[in-house]
Amino acid sequence: MRAKLKRIIEDTDTTAGKVFNLFIQFIIILSIISFTIETLPDLSQSTLDFLYIFEVISIAIFSVEYLLRIWVADSKLKYIFSFYGLVDFFAIIPFYVRTSIDLRSIRIFRLLRLFRIFKLFRYSEAINRLQTAFKSIKEELIVFLFASIFLLYVSAVGIYYFEHDAQPEAFSSIFHSMWWAVATFTTVGYGDVYPVTLGGKIFTFIMLMIGLGIIAVPTALIASALTKDNQITIEKNEGD
């Protein structure tokens, strides 16, 4: 029984393993969306009740998964104190131990397991139809795409906690903070929303520096791939 569960939980090469891991990732995404919606002001009581029920269900699923991962692990302590083990733990513990800091947003880190199952889409028709220039850097672009989405969400959550009390109208929810995150990461800086607290300003500077790299690197990769593909085409034409 333990060996079968271990193959399902840890081996994404099997059908059961793929289904299990994709199901967990789907629940994680839904729980992140649910947490984000909760920050919206003036939600009806029925909506809050629905979100709470979903939170209870998702926590039950995550808790069972966490205990199963400990059970099937060859080295239980190694898993518990590993990066994924700590993320799994801190993703569920706030529900059982109420603290002043809501750590549910840490569940976004659990999506890093998606990188283990990217090979599911490696041979899809859409990718096969991509041009040679894009194929040569598709892995890098996928990594930067997820890194951008990941950092956008983290920056929106961060600025929300730094600025919400000081500017409740401009940063009324994580959804509203997303606009600041997009404007900062793209280095546009419209100036319609900006931090006024010291912590918010420092956080903005850090996110701006990260954003410069996130935006610049994929651009350079695409330009380099297109230039290389164009050079190969020219050489082939000259050879003919």
Secondary structure, 3 states (H helix, E strand, C coil): CHHHHHHHHHCCCCHHHHHHHHHHHHHHHHHHHHHHHHCCCCCCHHHHHHHHHHHHHHHHHHHHHHHHHHHHCCCHHHHHCCHHHHHHHHHHHHHHCCCCCCCHHHHHHHHHHHHHHHHHHCCCHHHHCCCHHHHCCHHHHHHHHHHHHHHHHHHHHHHHHHHCCCCCCCCCCHHHHHHHHHHHHCCCCCCCCCCCCHHHHHHHHHHHHHHHHHHHHHHHHHHHHHHHHHHHHHHHHHHC
